[in-house]
Amino acid sequence: MRETTVGNRYALAIYEIAVQNNQPEEVYRELKVVMEIFETDKDFKNFIDNPLIKNDDKKKFVENIFSKMLSEETISLLQYLIDKSRLVNIKEIVTEYLKLYYEKNQIIEAEAIFASKPSDIQLQNLIAKLKLKENKEIKLKTKLDKSIIGGVIVKIGDRIIDASIKREIDSFRRNFKI
């Protein structure tokens, strides 16, 4: 629970700075890169987590690694997080930042599960219908699951819209006790 509070507090501050600089989406993309590196590169994580290494050395290290791929503003934010010993909370900060960004920009994430790869037209139609239903912009992620046989299952937050053939068959079996 503490990480969510830390993540929320820092995400809010970072978001406000990003908005002032007119870069909220760019900052999110760059923080996400750092988060992914932090999660996948054990050496990087261990270096940042090591209490025996001075913060100045960590800040120089971060600047050397990210200077070609991140903006100066994001590097400064990372160095600030190092000073506050909060770079270890990067996942929570980025997660909370994304929630805040989506909330402020009326965006929701949805996941669509298909039995086979949908066409671009099918995806566009689904996004248009969800946008109309939710009255928000839709960030759609797709997955494949052959077990649903056909149709689609859409997850939006804690809601599920199951329009799969598997559900229809299961419903038919229950109703007719087959």
N, C-alpha and C positions, 0 to 999 in steps of 0.2 A: 504493500500500500504506500509506503514511503516513496518508492521510486515514481509512482504516479504523481504524487504531490511535487516532487522535485522536477519530474519531466514536465508537468503542467506549468509550473512557475517559470522555468527556463524557456519553455516553448513560447509562452506568452510574451516574455521579454524579447526573445529573438524575432518573433512574428512582428511585434511593434517596430523594431528596428528595420526589419525587411520591408515593411509597408512604407516607412518613412523614406527608404531608399528606392522605393518602387520596384522591389525585387522579391516578392514573397514566394513565387514559384521557383525562381532560380536558387534561392537559399534552400528551399526544400530539396531540390534535386541534388545540390551539393552536399547537404547534410546526410542525405540518404547514401551517397557514395561512401562517405566516411563511416557511417554505421555498418555498411556491408563489409568494408575492409576490416573494421573493428571486430566483427563477428566471424569472419573467415580466416583472418591472418593472426594466428596465435602469437607469433613473435611481436607483431605490432601491439596487440592487446597486452601481452606481458610487459612490454617496454613501458606502455602508458600506465599500467597498474602498479609498476614497481615503485615502492615508496623510497627506495634508496637513490633513485635517479632524480636529480634536481629538476624542478619545473622549467627552469630556463633551458636546460638541455632537451626536455620534452618539447618545448615550444619551438626550438630551433629544428628539431627532428621533424615535427609536423610541417613546419614551413618548407623545409627541404623536400619532403615527400610530395606535398600537395601544391606547391607554388605554380606548377604548370597546368594543373587541372581545376583549381578552385580560385574563386575571386579573392581579392585581398580582404574584403569584408568577412567572408566565411572563414578565412584563415585567422583573422582577428577574433572571431567568435570562438573558434576552437582553442585559441590560446587563452582566451578568457575562461573557457571551461576547464582548461588545464590548471589555471591559477586557482580556481575554485574547487579543484579535485572532482569535477563533474563530467569529464569526458567519458568516464566509465558508465555514465547514465545516458549515453548517446542514443541508445535504442528507445528508451522511454521518452526522451526529449523529441526525437524525430516522430515517434508515434503520436504524441500529443500535439506537435506542430502540425502534422497532417490533419488531425481531427479539427484543429482550430482553422486551418486553411480551408478545409471543406465546408465547415460551418459558415464561415464568413463569405464564401463564394457560392453557397447554395449547391454543393456537390455531394452526392452520395455514391458509395461504392456498392456495386452489385456483382454477384458471381453467377454466371450461367453455366450449367453443366449440360452438355450435349452428348448423344451417343456417337455422333460422327462430326467431323469438322464442319461447322456451319459456313455458308457462303457469306460474302460481304454484305449482300442485300439482306439476308436473314438477320445478321448482326445489326445493321442499320435500322431495320424494322423493329427489332426488339428494343434497341436503345430509344427509338422514337416513342414507342408505347410506354416504356418505363418512365421516360421523361414527362410524358403527358400525365401519367398516373401519379407520379411523385411530385410533379411540379418543381423539379430540380434537375441540374445537370447530372449525367450518369457516367461514372467511371466503371466500365464493364471489364471484368476479367472472365476468361473462359477456361473451362476444363473439359476433358473428354472422359466419359465413363460408359463403356459399351453395355454395362449391365442395365442401363435404363431403357434399352432397346430402341427408343426413338423419343421424339419430343424434347422437352427441356425442363430443367429444374432451375429456378432462379432464387437466389438467396440475397436478401436485402436486410442487413442488420440481423435481427433475430427472427425475421419473417421468411417463410419459404413458400414459393409458388411452385407447386409440383404439377406440371403438365406433361408428365412422362407416360409413355406407353406402359412401362412396368407398373406404375401406380394404377392405371386403368385395369390391367390384368389382375393385379392383387385385389382391387375393389370388386371386380367381377367374381373372382374366386370366393371372396368373403360373402358376397350377396347370394351366391348360388351354391355355396358350400361344396366346391369342387376340390 
